[in-house]
Amino acid sequence: MSPQTHSLSEINRFDTARFVHELGGIFEHSPWVAMGVANQRPFQTIDALHAAMVTCVATANQSRQLALIRAHPELAGKAAIRGELTQDSTREQGGAGLDACSPEEYQTLARLNSAYNEKFGFPFILAVTGHNRASIIENFSSRLGNTQAAEFEMCLQQIYRIAEIRLRALIRDSLL
């Protein structure tokens, strides 16, 4: 099931409550980002809206950024197995084939999720669009060698990419 699309012009005209409702999931379980940019409307382009949302996150304090990172589910993790992902996360993980992992791949991902969470204290985040199971596992394995600071920043960069993909799925290119 794909999300209902709107034109940017429509989104610019939404009252604040509707704007936050429609864009509140762009950043996983973090409607504060949409609320933080609602008063900056009208946005002339999707890129301008995305840039404003990125700035909202980038200028937030570290504890709020950490909460945003922690709001993301593990890849092929317990929430996915239990069917508790958001529609966006379900679609994204399914598109990368994570809903069709072999038992061995699930074991590998469970081990990587555990090691990553233990080392960094938050879930591994990767914009999985354009990836497959093998490239996800490869990214996962290589990023375990990063420092805490580097990985925190990498997660934010991946979240920004996920948000851009979600915005482009939600907003029709036309301003009309």
Number of C-alpha atoms within 10 A of each C-alpha: 6 9 12 10 16 17 15 21 18 13 22 19 12 15 11 17 12 12 19 22 14 19 21 18 20 24 25 20 16 19 17 19 24 24 19 15 21 23 10 11 16 14 17 12 15 18 13 13 22 21 15 20 23 22 15 16 21 16 10 13 9 12 9 15 18 16 13 21 24 17 15 20 20 22 26 23 17 13 14 19 11 8 10 12 18 16 13 18 19 17 16 21 22 17 16 19 16 23 18 14 14 11 9 9 16 18 13 15 23 17 12 19 21 17 16 19 15 11 14 16 15 23 21 27 23 20 20 22 15 10 17 16 20 12 13 19 17 11 15 19 16 10 15 17 12 13 11 13 9 11 18 20 13 17 21 20 17 17 23 22 18 22 21 22 16 19 20 14 16 19 20 16 14 10 15 9
